[in-house]
Amino acid sequence: QAQLLESGGGLVQPGGSLRLSCAVSGNVFSVNDMGWYRQRPGEQRERVAGISSGGRTKYEDSVKGRFVISRDNAKNTVYLQMDGLQFEDTADYSCYAVLQLQASDPRYEFWGQGTQVTVSS
């Protein structure tokens, strides 16, 4: 069964940087859109960034110019480079990937377990 394995969260001071990684483990037929959501305490989950299999990217307005999403298709891994982190970026970050497990399967959305990012002085 496919899983998404995240890493890279932690505690960082304002203005600092973190890089999140999310790798697809297990055998899959195809990996399509990938990306990151975040959820602050007491708030709804919001999409931070997404990237298509062809590399087209989208960003939530508040992270444009500070965050960069990328992917390594050979490794089935998506990254989120976060620079200029602010207090408001504190949240639980989860990656997602639209996977097709076998050629005959439909595409399903899979989720990582979440990784905490805390921006604090």
Solvent accessible surface area in square Angstrom, and as a share of the most:
residue,aa,sasa,rsa
1,Q,172,0.77
2,A,5,0.04
3,Q,105,0.47
4,L,7,0.04
5,L,96,0.48
6,E,16,0.07
7,S,63,0.41
8,G,35,0.33
9,G,30,0.29
10,G,30,0.29
11,L,130,0.64
12,V,22,0.12
13,Q,124,0.55
14,P,56,0.35
15,G,55,0.53
16,G,21,0.20
17,S,56,0.36
18,L,33,0.17
19,R,131,0.48
20,L,0,0.00
21,S,26,0.17
22,C,0,0.00
23,A,35,0.27
24,V,15,0.08
25,S,34,0.22
26,G,50,0.48
27,N,147,0.75
28,V,33,0.19
29,F,121,0.50
30,S,29,0.19
31,V,19,0.11
32,N,18,0.09
33,D,68,0.35
34,M,1,0.00
35,G,0,0.00
36,W,0,0.00
37,Y,51,0.19
38,R,2,0.01
39,Q,87,0.39
40,R,53,0.19
41,P,122,0.76
42,G,92,0.89
43,E,87,0.39
44,Q,166,0.74
45,R,126,0.46
46,E,45,0.20
47,R,99,0.36
48,V,1,0.00
49,A,0,0.00
50,G,6,0.05
51,I,12,0.06
52,S,16,0.10
53,S,58,0.37
54,G,77,0.74
55,G,37,0.36
56,R,172,0.63
57,T,54,0.31
58,K,124,0.53
59,Y,57,0.22
60,E,51,0.23
61,D,107,0.55
62,S,59,0.38
63,V,0,0.00
64,K,115,0.49
65,G,86,0.83
66,R,40,0.15
67,F,3,0.01
68,V,86,0.49
69,I,5,0.02
70,S,45,0.29
71,R,38,0.14
72,D,45,0.24
73,N,87,0.44
74,A,103,0.80
75,K,137,0.58
76,N,44,0.22
77,T,10,0.06
78,V,0,0.00
79,Y,33,0.13
80,L,0,0.00
81,Q,57,0.25
82,M,0,0.00
83,D,58,0.30
84,G,30,0.29
85,L,1,0.01
86,Q,72,0.32
87,F,111,0.46
88,E,102,0.46
89,D,1,0.01
90,T,34,0.20
91,A,0,0.00
92,D,56,0.29
93,Y,0,0.00
94,S,17,0.11
95,C,0,0.00
96,Y,11,0.04
97,A,0,0.00
98,V,31,0.18
99,L,0,0.00
100,Q,27,0.12
101,L,45,0.22
102,Q,117,0.52
103,A,66,0.51
104,S,104,0.67
105,D,41,0.21
106,P,79,0.50
107,R,148,0.54
108,Y,118,0.45
109,E,95,0.42
110,F,33,0.14
111,W,81,0.29
112,G,12,0.11
113,Q,127,0.56
114,G,14,0.14
115,T,20,0.12
116,Q,90,0.40
117,V,0,0.00
118,T,42,0.25
119,V,6,0.03
120,S,49,0.31
121,S,115,0.74
